[in-house]
Amino acid sequence: MHIPVLQKEVLEYLDPKPNENFIDATVGEAGHTVAILEKNQPRGKVLGIEWDPELYKKLLKSDIDRLTLVNDSFVNLKEIVKRVKFRQLSGILFDLGLSSWHLEESGRGFSFLKNEPLDMRYNPQNSLTAEKIVNYWAASEIEKILKTYGEERFAPRIAETFVSFRRIKPIKTTLQLVEIIKKTVPSWYQHKKIHFATRTFQALRIAVNDELNNLEKTLPQAIEILKPGGRLVVISFHSLEDRIVKNFLKEKSKENILKILTKKPIRPSGEEIIKNPRSRSAKLRAAQKGR
């Protein structure tokens, strides 16, 4: 069963009231959406944006009352809102985490624990895949994304090994990739708390889906479409995303456009982490648009 991260805290900071309208910009498996719809009834609506066409079709079948679904990327937030005529926005939520469905059911190589094709696209219509990066990009380009997006200390070594290996045969699957990384990094690195392939997989996924650029482009749009007094809540899962959100909120606070509601990021409780280990790296930041 899908467990939405920081659900209690999301409701606390979004503060949905009866008949108010909200956007869940990363609707996923609709855990947060359903919780918001319970609070904003009887006439409040949620606009749910889902980039993945398969997940979108799955959501359509669930036929949730008062939910408007759109299959698109949140990078087009303003245009989506205009297109579906969604008005009087009291709050917007971004949960930037990878859904359980992507890891467990999509078959697109998001998990290093399964043997799947090296795809990692949220939307299969995009042309760039993880397989293309590891097989065709220059070592220097691969190193750059592993360093920048994965903060991987062995980025130069891993990038060079990818290039050496692909000369012999193409790198096609996740387990092939894991095995190459394992042969490349020191043995002590293989026994750390975080799996030795985590940072490489994270970096490839971010590069394939252009996640950080999309986040930077969408945050100003979110503020623009919120009504005065409306709230923005963002849950991030790694330091790069969190830094973008933190700096954006700080900048808009200096301009008196936003009031920051979370002096420090809100983290999951120990109890939540036990129930849902994937929540352990989550950070929630929230702000309110000036009235």
C-alpha positions as protocol buffer text, in pm:
chain_id: "A"
residue {
  index: 1
  type: MET
  ca { x: 0 y: 0 z: 0 }
}
residue {
  index: 2
  type: HIS
  ca { x: 124 y: 348 z: -87 }
}
residue {
  index: 3
  type: ILE
  ca { x: 205 y: 555 z: 223 }
}
residue {
  index: 4
  type: PRO
  ca { x: 213 y: 933 z: 157 }
}
residue {
  index: 5
  type: VAL
  ca { x: 515 y: 1097 z: 318 }
}
residue {
  index: 6
  type: LEU
  ca { x: 462 y: 1356 z: 596 }
}
residue {
  index: 7
  type: GLN
  ca { x: 84 y: 1350 z: 542 }
}
residue {
  index: 8
  type: LYS
  ca { x: -5 y: 1506 z: 878 }
}
residue {
  index: 9
  type: GLU
  ca { x: 248 y: 1785 z: 821 }
}
residue {
  index: 10
  type: VAL
  ca { x: 128 y: 1845 z: 463 }
}
residue {
  index: 11
  type: LEU
  ca { x: -226 y: 1901 z: 592 }
}
residue {
  index: 12
  type: GLU
  ca { x: -99 y: 2122 z: 874 }
}
residue {
  index: 13
  type: TYR
  ca { x: 92 y: 2356 z: 641 }
}
residue {
  index: 14
  type: LEU
  ca { x: -149 y: 2353 z: 345 }
}
residue {
  index: 15
  type: ASP
  ca { x: -433 y: 2398 z: 596 }
}
residue {
  index: 16
  type: PRO
  ca { x: -719 y: 2301 z: 357 }
}
residue {
  index: 17
  type: LYS
  ca { x: -1059 y: 2448 z: 445 }
}
residue {
  index: 18
  type: PRO
  ca { x: -1404 y: 2353 z: 309 }
}
residue {
  index: 19
  type: ASN
  ca { x: -1458 y: 2455 z: -58 }
}
residue {
  index: 20
  type: GLU
  ca { x: -1097 y: 2567 z: -120 }
}
residue {
  index: 21
  type: ASN
  ca { x: -907 y: 2459 z: -433 }
}
residue {
  index: 22
  type: PHE
  ca { x: -560 y: 2299 z: -439 }
}
residue {
  index: 23
  type: ILE
  ca { x: -303 y: 2161 z: -681 }
}
residue {
  index: 24
  type: ASP
  ca { x: -112 y: 1840 z: -622 }
}
residue {
  index: 25
  type: ALA
  ca { x: 162 y: 1898 z: -879 }
}
residue {
  index: 26
  type: THR
  ca { x: 304 y: 1545 z: -836 }
}
residue {
  index: 27
  type: VAL
  ca { x: -11 y: 1344 z: -774 }
}
residue {
  index: 28
  type: GLY
  ca { x: 155 y: 1000 z: -801 }
}
residue {
  index: 29
  type: GLU
  ca { x: -69 y: 745 z: -628 }
}
residue {
  index: 30
  type: ALA
  ca { x: -295 y: 1022 z: -490 }
}
residue {
  index: 31
  type: GLY
  ca { x: -227 y: 964 z: -119 }
}
residue {
  index: 32
  type: HIS
  ca { x: -190 y: 1334 z: -39 }
}
residue {
  index: 33
  type: THR
  ca { x: -468 y: 1426 z: -283 }
}
residue {
  index: 34
  type: VAL
  ca { x: -726 y: 1206 z: -108 }
}
residue {
  index: 35
  type: ALA
  ca { x: -628 y: 1354 z: 231 }
}
residue {
  index: 36
  type: ILE
  ca { x: -674 y: 1710 z: 95 }
}
residue {
  index: 37
  type: LEU
  ca { x: -1013 y: 1620 z: -60 }
}
residue {
  index: 38
  type: GLU
  ca { x: -1134 y: 1495 z: 278 }
}
residue {
  index: 39
  type: LYS
  ca { x: -1062 y: 1840 z: 424 }
}
residue {
  index: 40
  type: ASN
  ca { x: -1188 y: 2067 z: 144 }
}
residue {
  index: 41
  type: GLN
  ca { x: -1530 y: 1906 z: 92 }
}
residue {
  index: 42
  type: PRO
  ca { x: -1811 y: 1955 z: 0 }
}
residue {
  index: 43
  type: ARG
  ca { x: -1716 y: 2166 z: -307 }
}
residue {
  index: 44
  type: GLY
  ca { x: -1338 y: 2208 z: -289 }
}
residue {
  index: 45
  type: LYS
  ca { x: -1139 y: 2064 z: -579 }
}
residue {
  index: 46
  type: VAL
  ca { x: -789 y: 1934 z: -645 }
}
residue {
  index: 47
  type: LEU
  ca { x: -605 y: 1960 z: -975 }
}
residue {
  index: 48
  type: GLY
  ca { x: -372 y: 1660 z: -994 }
}
residue {
  index: 49
  type: ILE
  ca { x: -76 y: 1672 z: -1233 }
}
residue {
  index: 50
  type: GLU
  ca { x: 90 y: 1341 z: -1328 }
}
residue {
  index: 51
  type: TRP
  ca { x: 371 y: 1326 z: -1584 }
}
residue {
  index: 52
  type: ASP
  ca { x: 374 y: 949 z: -1623 }
}
residue {
  index: 53
  type: PRO
  ca { x: 104 y: 836 z: -1871 }
}
residue {
  index: 54
  type: GLU
  ca { x: 77 y: 488 z: -1717 }
}
residue {
  index: 55
  type: LEU
  ca { x: 27 y: 621 z: -1366 }
}
residue {
  index: 56
  type: TYR
  ca { x: -216 y: 880 z: -1505 }
}
residue {
  index: 57
  type: LYS
  ca { x: -431 y: 605 z: -1666 }
}
residue {
  index: 58
  type: LYS
  ca { x: -425 y: 411 z: -1339 }
}
residue {
  index: 59
  type: LEU
  ca { x: -549 y: 721 z: -1154 }
}
residue {
  index: 60
  type: LEU
  ca { x: -825 y: 784 z: -1409 }
}
residue {
  index: 61
  type: LYS
  ca { x: -967 y: 440 z: -1333 }
}
residue {
  index: 62
  type: SER
  ca { x: -987 y: 522 z: -961 }
}
residue {
  index: 63
  type: ASP
  ca { x: -1240 y: 797 z: -1044 }
}
residue {
  index: 64
  type: ILE
  ca { x: -1184 y: 1014 z: -735 }
}
residue {
  index: 65
  type: ASP
  ca { x: -1461 y: 1269 z: -680 }
}
residue {
  index: 66
  type: ARG
  ca { x: -1368 y: 1640 z: -719 }
}
residue {
  index: 67
  type: LEU
  ca { x: -1027 y: 1555 z: -870 }
}
residue {
  index: 68
  type: THR
  ca { x: -929 y: 1699 z: -1210 }
}
residue {
  index: 69
  type: LEU
  ca { x: -642 y: 1498 z: -1360 }
}
residue {
  index: 70
  type: VAL
  ca { x: -392 y: 1619 z: -1619 }
}
residue {
  index: 71
  type: ASN
  ca { x: -116 y: 1414 z: -1785 }
}
residue {
  index: 72
  type: ASP
  ca { x: 164 y: 1669 z: -1811 }
}
residue {
  index: 73
  type: SER
  ca { x: 479 y: 1791 z: -1636 }
}
residue {
  index: 74
  type: PHE
  ca { x: 455 y: 2050 z: -1359 }
}
residue {
  index: 75
  type: VAL
  ca { x: 709 y: 2256 z: -1555 }
}
residue {
  index: 76
  type: ASN
  ca { x: 401 y: 2368 z: -1755 }
}
residue {
  index: 77
  type: LEU
  ca { x: 207 y: 2464 z: -1440 }
}
residue {
  index: 78
  type: LYS
  ca { x: 79 y: 2805 z: -1551 }
}
residue {
  index: 79
  type: GLU
  ca { x: -30 y: 2680 z: -1891 }
}
residue {
  index: 80
  type: ILE
  ca { x: -209 y: 2377 z: -1736 }
}
residue {
  index: 81
  type: VAL
  ca { x: -404 y: 2596 z: -1493 }
}
residue {
  index: 82
  type: LYS
  ca { x: -507 y: 2825 z: -1778 }
}
residue {
  index: 83
  type: ARG
  ca { x: -605 y: 2531 z: -1999 }
}
residue {
  index: 84
  type: VAL
  ca { x: -834 y: 2364 z: -1743 }
}
residue {
  index: 85
  type: LYS
  ca { x: -957 y: 2698 z: -1602 }
}
residue {
  index: 86
  type: PHE
  ca { x: -858 y: 2610 z: -1246 }
}
residue {
  index: 87
  type: ARG
  ca { x: -904 y: 2921 z: -1032 }
}
residue {
  index: 88
  type: GLN
  ca { x: -890 y: 3055 z: -676 }
}
residue {
  index: 89
  type: LEU
  ca { x: -591 y: 2851 z: -567 }
}
residue {
  index: 90
  type: SER
  ca { x: -545 y: 2819 z: -192 }
}
residue {
  index: 91
  type: GLY
  ca { x: -242 y: 2591 z: -202 }
}
residue {
  index: 92
  type: ILE
  ca { x: 4 y: 2392 z: -411 }
}
residue {
  index: 93
  type: LEU
  ca { x: 188 y: 2076 z: -308 }
}
residue {
  index: 94
  type: PHE
  ca { x: 502 y: 1933 z: -468 }
}
residue {
  index: 95
  type: ASP
  ca { x: 610 y: 1590 z: -340 }
}
residue {
  index: 96
  type: LEU
  ca { x: 933 y: 1541 z: -533 }
}
residue {
  index: 97
  type: GLY
  ca { x: 986 y: 1181 z: -426 }
}
residue {
  index: 98
  type: LEU
  ca { x: 992 y: 877 z: -650 }
}
residue {
  index: 99
  type: SER
  ca { x: 665 y: 686 z: -610 }
}
residue {
  index: 100
  type: SER
  ca { x: 655 y: 326 z: -487 }
}
residue {
  index: 101
  type: TRP
  ca { x: 486 y: 239 z: -818 }
}
residue {
  index: 102
  type: HIS
  ca { x: 790 y: 357 z: -1016 }
}
residue {
  index: 103
  type: LEU
  ca { x: 1026 y: 149 z: -805 }
}
residue {
  index: 104
  type: GLU
  ca { x: 815 y: -164 z: -780 }
}
residue {
  index: 105
  type: GLU
  ca { x: 587 y: -184 z: -1084 }
}
residue {
  index: 106
  type: SER
  ca { x: 698 y: 42 z: -1370 }
}
residue {
  index: 107
  type: GLY
  ca { x: 971 y: -193 z: -1499 }
}
residue {
  index: 108
  type: ARG
  ca { x: 1180 y: 109 z: -1604 }
}
residue {
  index: 109
  type: GLY
  ca { x: 1497 y: 52 z: -1405 }
}
residue {
  index: 110
  type: PHE
  ca { x: 1446 y: 297 z: -1117 }
}
residue {
  index: 111
  type: SER
  ca { x: 1550 y: 35 z: -858 }
}
residue {
  index: 112
  type: PHE
  ca { x: 1897 y: -115 z: -827 }
}
residue {
  index: 113
  type: LEU
  ca { x: 1743 y: -422 z: -658 }
}
residue {
  index: 114
  type: LYS
  ca { x: 1564 y: -547 z: -971 }
}
residue {
  index: 115
  type: ASN
  ca { x: 1690 y: -654 z: -1311 }
}
residue {
  index: 116
  type: GLU
  ca { x: 1521 y: -413 z: -1552 }
}
residue {
  index: 117
  type: PRO
  ca { x: 1608 y: -214 z: -1868 }
}
residue {
  index: 118
  type: LEU
  ca { x: 1806 y: 105 z: -1804 }
}
residue {
  index: 119
  type: ASP
  ca { x: 1527 y: 347 z: -1883 }
}
residue {
  index: 120
  type: MET
  ca { x: 1445 y: 576 z: -1582 }
}
residue {
  index: 121
  type: ARG
  ca { x: 1204 y: 800 z: -1773 }
}
residue {
  index: 122
  type: TYR
  ca { x: 894 y: 929 z: -1595 }
}
residue {
  index: 123
  type: ASN
  ca { x: 741 y: 982 z: -1937 }
}
residue {
  index: 124
  type: PRO
  ca { x: 836 y: 724 z: -2203 }
}
residue {
  index: 125
  type: GLN
  ca { x: 777 y: 987 z: -2476 }
}
residue {
  index: 126
  type: ASN
  ca { x: 1105 y: 1155 z: -2375 }
}
residue {
  index: 127
  type: SER
  ca { x: 1397 y: 1049 z: -2596 }
}
residue {
  index: 128
  type: LEU
  ca { x: 1676 y: 1043 z: -2334 }
}
residue {
  index: 129
  type: THR
  ca { x: 1720 y: 725 z: -2127 }
}
residue {
  index: 130
  type: ALA
  ca { x: 1975 y: 612 z: -1868 }
}
residue {
  index: 131
  type: GLU
  ca { x: 2096 y: 355 z: -2121 }
}
residue {
  index: 132
  type: LYS
  ca { x: 2182 y: 631 z: -2371 }
}
residue {
  index: 133
  type: ILE
  ca { x: 2377 y: 823 z: -2105 }
}
residue {
  index: 134
  type: VAL
  ca { x: 2593 y: 530 z: -1990 }
}
residue {
  index: 135
  type: ASN
  ca { x: 2655 y: 398 z: -2343 }
}
residue {
  index: 136
  type: TYR
  ca { x: 2700 y: 713 z: -2551 }
}
residue {
  index: 137
  type: TRP
  ca { x: 2794 y: 1011 z: -2335 }
}
residue {
  index: 138
  type: ALA
  ca { x: 3160 y: 1106 z: -2291 }
}
residue {
  index: 139
  type: ALA
  ca { x: 3328 y: 1008 z: -1964 }
}
residue {
  index: 140
  type: SER
  ca { x: 3358 y: 1377 z: -1869 }
}
residue {
  index: 141
  type: GLU
  ca { x: 2981 y: 1430 z: -1915 }
}
residue {
  index: 142
  type: ILE
  ca { x: 2894 y: 1120 z: -1712 }
}
residue {
  index: 143
  type: GLU
  ca { x: 3138 y: 1227 z: -1440 }
}
residue {
  index: 144
  type: LYS
  ca { x: 2978 y: 1571 z: -1428 }
}
residue {
  index: 145
  type: ILE
  ca { x: 2624 y: 1441 z: -1370 }
}
residue {
  index: 146
  type: LEU
  ca { x: 2741 y: 1182 z: -1113 }
}
residue {
  index: 147
  type: LYS
  ca { x: 2923 y: 1459 z: -923 }
}
residue {
  index: 148
  type: THR
  ca { x: 2656 y: 1726 z: -960 }
}
residue {
  index: 149
  type: TYR
  ca { x: 2335 y: 1528 z: -927 }
}
residue {
  index: 150
  type: GLY
  ca { x: 2455 y: 1232 z: -720 }
}
residue {
  index: 151
  type: GLU
  ca { x: 2732 y: 1399 z: -516 }
}
residue {
  index: 152
  type: GLU
  ca { x: 2918 y: 1074 z: -587 }
}
residue {
  index: 153
  type: ARG
  ca { x: 3277 y: 1082 z: -456 }
}
residue {
  index: 154
  type: PHE
  ca { x: 3392 y: 810 z: -701 }
}
residue {
  index: 155
  type: ALA
  ca { x: 3235 y: 981 z: -1004 }
}
residue {
  index: 156
  type: PRO
  ca { x: 3557 y: 996 z: -1218 }
}
residue {
  index: 157
  type: ARG
  ca { x: 3634 y: 630 z: -1155 }
}
residue {
  index: 158
  type: ILE
  ca { x: 3276 y: 512 z: -1224 }
}
residue {
  index: 159
  type: ALA
  ca { x: 3248 y: 720 z: -1544 }
}
residue {
  index: 160
  type: GLU
  ca { x: 3576 y: 580 z: -1679 }
}
residue {
  index: 161
  type: THR
  ca { x: 3466 y: 223 z: -1600 }
}
residue {
  index: 162
  type: PHE
  ca { x: 3138 y: 273 z: -1786 }
}
residue {
  index: 163
  type: VAL
  ca { x: 3333 y: 385 z: -2093 }
}
residue {
  index: 164
  type: SER
  ca { x: 3578 y: 91 z: -2070 }
}
residue {
  index: 165
  type: PHE
  ca { x: 3300 y: -164 z: -2021 }
}
residue {
  index: 166
  type: ARG
  ca { x: 3080 y: -41 z: -2306 }
}
residue {
  index: 167
  type: ARG
  ca { x: 3368 y: -91 z: -2552 }
}
residue {
  index: 168
  type: ILE
  ca { x: 3329 y: -464 z: -2486 }
}
residue {
  index: 169
  type: LYS
  ca { x: 2947 y: -477 z: -2475 }
}
residue {
  index: 170
  type: PRO
  ca { x: 2658 y: -232 z: -2423 }
}
residue {
  index: 171
  type: ILE
  ca { x: 2530 y: -166 z: -2071 }
}
residue {
  index: 172
  type: LYS
  ca { x: 2162 y: -259 z: -2094 }
}
residue {
  index: 173
  type: THR
  ca { x: 2026 y: -349 z: -1748 }
}
residue {
  index: 174
  type: THR
  ca { x: 2019 y: -221 z: -1392 }
}
residue {
  index: 175
  type: LEU
  ca { x: 2198 y: -525 z: -1248 }
}
residue {
  index: 176
  type: GLN
  ca { x: 2473 y: -491 z: -1510 }
}
residue {
  index: 177
  type: LEU
  ca { x: 2517 y: -132 z: -1396 }
}
residue {
  index: 178
  type: VAL
  ca { x: 2523 y: -231 z: -1026 }
}
residue {
  index: 179
  type: GLU
  ca { x: 2787 y: -498 z: -1096 }
}
residue {
  index: 180
  type: ILE
  ca { x: 3008 y: -245 z: -1281 }
}
residue {
  index: 181
  type: ILE
  ca { x: 2980 y: 5 z: -993 }
}
residue {
  index: 182
  type: LYS
  ca { x: 3060 y: -274 z: -743 }
}
residue {
  index: 183
  type: LYS
  ca { x: 3381 y: -363 z: -930 }
}
residue {
  index: 184
  type: THR
  ca { x: 3479 y: 5 z: -942 }
}
residue {
  index: 185
  type: VAL
  ca { x: 3433 y: 133 z: -584 }
}
residue {
  index: 186
  type: PRO
  ca { x: 3639 y: 20 z: -280 }
}
residue {
  index: 187
  type: SER
  ca { x: 3502 y: -267 z: -69 }
}
residue {
  index: 188
  type: TRP
  ca { x: 3448 y: -41 z: 238 }
}
residue {
  index: 189
  type: TYR
  ca { x: 3217 y: 176 z: 23 }
}
residue {
  index: 190
  type: GLN
  ca { x: 3007 y: -131 z: -55 }
}
residue {
  index: 191
  type: HIS
  ca { x: 2925 y: -184 z: 312 }
}
residue {
  index: 192
  type: LYS
  ca { x: 2805 y: 163 z: 403 }
}
residue {
  index: 193
  type: LYS
  ca { x: 2451 y: 234 z: 528 }
}
residue {
  index: 194
  type: ILE
  ca { x: 2352 y: 374 z: 187 }
}
residue {
  index: 195
  type: HIS
  ca { x: 2377 y: 124 z: -101 }
}
residue {
  index: 196
  type: PHE
  ca { x: 2686 y: 193 z: -314 }
}
residue {
  index: 197
  type: ALA
  ca { x: 2476 y: 234 z: -632 }
}
residue {
  index: 198
  type: THR
  ca { x: 2226 y: 482 z: -480 }
}
residue {
  index: 199
  type: ARG
  ca { x: 2403 y: 802 z: -587 }
}
residue {
  index: 200
  type: THR
  ca { x: 2469 y: 685 z: -943 }
}
residue {
  index: 201
  type: PHE
  ca { x: 2106 y: 580 z: -991 }
}
residue {
  index: 202
  type: GLN
  ca { x: 1986 y: 911 z: -843 }
}
residue {
  index: 203
  type: ALA
  ca { x: 2214 y: 1111 z: -1074 }
}
residue {
  index: 204
  type: LEU
  ca { x: 2104 y: 923 z: -1385 }
}
residue {
  index: 205
  type: ARG
  ca { x: 1735 y: 961 z: -1298 }
}
residue {
  index: 206
  type: ILE
  ca { x: 1771 y: 1336 z: -1237 }
}
residue {
  index: 207
  type: ALA
  ca { x: 1959 y: 1381 z: -1566 }
}
residue {
  index: 208
  type: VAL
  ca { x: 1711 y: 1173 z: -1770 }
}
residue {
  index: 209
  type: ASN
  ca { x: 1410 y: 1369 z: -1638 }
}
residue {
  index: 210
  type: ASP
  ca { x: 1581 y: 1711 z: -1605 }
}
residue {
  index: 211
  type: GLU
  ca { x: 1440 y: 1726 z: -1252 }
}
residue {
  index: 212
  type: LEU
  ca { x: 1635 y: 2017 z: -1104 }
}
residue {
  index: 213
  type: ASN
  ca { x: 1583 y: 2251 z: -1400 }
}
residue {
  index: 214
  type: ASN
  ca { x: 1212 y: 2166 z: -1399 }
}
residue {
  index: 215
  type: LEU
  ca { x: 1188 y: 2250 z: -1028 }
}
residue {
  index: 216
  type: GLU
  ca { x: 1364 y: 2585 z: -1079 }
}
residue {
  index: 217
  type: LYS
  ca { x: 1124 y: 2670 z: -1362 }
}
residue {
  index: 218
  type: THR
  ca { x: 804 y: 2572 z: -1181 }
}
residue {
  index: 219
  type: LEU
  ca { x: 847 y: 2744 z: -842 }
}
residue {
  index: 220
  type: PRO
  ca { x: 803 y: 3102 z: -977 }
}
residue {
  index: 221
  type: GLN
  ca { x: 492 y: 2985 z: -1167 }
}
residue {
  index: 222
  type: ALA
  ca { x: 348 y: 2838 z: -846 }
}
residue {
  index: 223
  type: ILE
  ca { x: 379 y: 3171 z: -664 }
}
residue {
  index: 224
  type: GLU
  ca { x: 227 y: 3358 z: -955 }
}
residue {
  index: 225
  type: ILE
  ca { x: -90 y: 3144 z: -969 }
}
residue {
  index: 226
  type: LEU
  ca { x: -151 y: 3122 z: -594 }
}
residue {
  index: 227
  type: LYS
  ca { x: -414 y: 3360 z: -461 }
}
residue {
  index: 228
  type: PRO
  ca { x: -305 y: 3605 z: -186 }
}
residue {
  index: 229
  type: GLY
  ca { x: -270 y: 3411 z: 140 }
}
residue {
  index: 230
  type: GLY
  ca { x: -227 y: 3085 z: -57 }
}
residue {
  index: 231
  type: ARG
  ca { x: 29 y: 2830 z: 59 }
}
residue {
  index: 232
  type: LEU
  ca { x: 314 y: 2646 z: -108 }
}
residue {
  index: 233
  type: VAL
  ca { x: 439 y: 2316 z: 36 }
}
residue {
  index: 234
  type: VAL
  ca { x: 739 y: 2130 z: -110 }
}
residue {
  index: 235
  type: ILE
  ca { x: 874 y: 1792 z: 1 }
}
residue {
  index: 236
  type: SER
  ca { x: 1224 y: 1722 z: -130 }
}
residue {
  index: 237
  type: PHE
  ca { x: 1438 y: 1411 z: -92 }
}
residue {
  index: 238
  type: HIS
  ca { x: 1794 y: 1517 z: -151 }
}
residue {
  index: 239
  type: SER
  ca { x: 2013 y: 1817 z: -74 }
}
residue {
  index: 240
  type: LEU
  ca { x: 2013 y: 1955 z: -430 }
}
residue {
  index: 241
  type: GLU
  ca { x: 1633 y: 1987 z: -446 }
}
residue {
  index: 242
  type: ASP
  ca { x: 1618 y: 2119 z: -91 }
}
residue {
  index: 243
  type: ARG
  ca { x: 1879 y: 2385 z: -169 }
}
residue {
  index: 244
  type: ILE
  ca { x: 1676 y: 2509 z: -470 }
}
residue {
  index: 245
  type: VAL
  ca { x: 1358 y: 2530 z: -260 }
}
residue {
  index: 246
  type: LYS
  ca { x: 1533 y: 2692 z: 38 }
}
residue {
  index: 247
  type: ASN
  ca { x: 1703 y: 2958 z: -177 }
}
residue {
  index: 248
  type: PHE
  ca { x: 1384 y: 3032 z: -370 }
}
residue {
  index: 249
  type: LEU
  ca { x: 1178 y: 3081 z: -54 }
}
residue {
  index: 250
  type: LYS
  ca { x: 1450 y: 3298 z: 101 }
}
residue {
  index: 251
  type: GLU
  ca { x: 1471 y: 3518 z: -208 }
}
residue {
  index: 252
  type: LYS
  ca { x: 1092 y: 3565 z: -229 }
}
residue {
  index: 253
  type: SER
  ca { x: 1078 y: 3633 z: 145 }
}
residue {
  index: 254
  type: LYS
  ca { x: 1332 y: 3918 z: 102 }
}
residue {
  index: 255
  type: GLU
  ca { x: 1110 y: 4058 z: -175 }
}
residue {
  index: 256
  type: ASN
  ca { x: 810 y: 4042 z: 66 }
}
residue {
  index: 257
  type: ILE
  ca { x: 629 y: 3811 z: -176 }
}
residue {
  index: 258
  type: LEU
  ca { x: 633 y: 3510 z: 58 }
}
residue {
  index: 259
  type: LYS
  ca { x: 631 y: 3451 z: 432 }
}
residue {
  index: 260
  type: ILE
  ca { x: 830 y: 3140 z: 522 }
}
residue {
  index: 261
  type: LEU
  ca { x: 633 y: 2910 z: 755 }
}
residue {
  index: 262
  type: THR
  ca { x: 912 y: 2660 z: 826 }
}
residue {
  index: 263
  type: LYS
  ca { x: 1230 y: 2814 z: 971 }
}
residue {
  index: 264
  type: LYS
  ca { x: 1395 y: 2473 z: 939 }
}
residue {
  index: 265
  type: PRO
  ca { x: 1280 y: 2190 z: 715 }
}
residue {
  index: 266
  type: ILE
  ca { x: 1027 y: 1954 z: 873 }
}
residue {
  index: 267
  type: ARG
  ca { x: 1153 y: 1595 z: 894 }
}
residue {
  index: 268
  type: PRO
  ca { x: 959 y: 1270 z: 939 }
}
residue {
  index: 269
  type: SER
  ca { x: 927 y: 1137 z: 1294 }
}
residue {
  index: 270
  type: GLY
  ca { x: 1112 y: 823 z: 1400 }
}
residue {
  index: 271
  type: GLU
  ca { x: 776 y: 646 z: 1404 }
}
residue {
  index: 272
  type: GLU
  ca { x: 706 y: 740 z: 1040 }
}
residue {
  index: 273
  type: ILE
  ca { x: 1053 y: 628 z: 929 }
}
residue {
  index: 274
  type: ILE
  ca { x: 995 y: 286 z: 1091 }
}
residue {
  index: 275
  type: LYS
  ca { x: 660 y: 252 z: 911 }
}
residue {
  index: 276
  type: ASN
  ca { x: 794 y: 391 z: 583 }
}
residue {
  index: 277
  type: PRO
  ca { x: 1178 y: 373 z: 554 }
}
residue {
  index: 278
  type: ARG
  ca { x: 1166 y: 561 z: 220 }
}
residue {
  index: 279
  type: SER
  ca { x: 1054 y: 872 z: 407 }
}
residue {
  index: 280
  type: ARG
  ca { x: 1384 y: 901 z: 597 }
}
residue {
  index: 281
  type: SER
  ca { x: 1541 y: 1166 z: 370 }
}
residue {
  index: 282
  type: ALA
  ca { x: 1224 y: 1376 z: 324 }
}
residue {
  index: 283
  type: LYS
  ca { x: 1232 y: 1749 z: 405 }
}
residue {
  index: 284
  type: LEU
  ca { x: 924 y: 1969 z: 397 }
}
residue {
  index: 285
  type: ARG
  ca { x: 937 y: 2346 z: 349 }
}
residue {
  index: 286
  type: ALA
  ca { x: 633 y: 2573 z: 338 }
}
residue {
  index: 287
  type: ALA
  ca { x: 555 y: 2938 z: 268 }
}
residue {
  index: 288
  type: GLN
  ca { x: 252 y: 3165 z: 235 }
}
residue {
  index: 289
  type: LYS
  ca { x: 194 y: 3425 z: -33 }
}
residue {
  index: 290
  type: GLY
  ca { x: 144 y: 3781 z: 93 }
}
residue {
  index: 291
  type: ARG
  ca { x: -214 y: 3898 z: 129 }
}
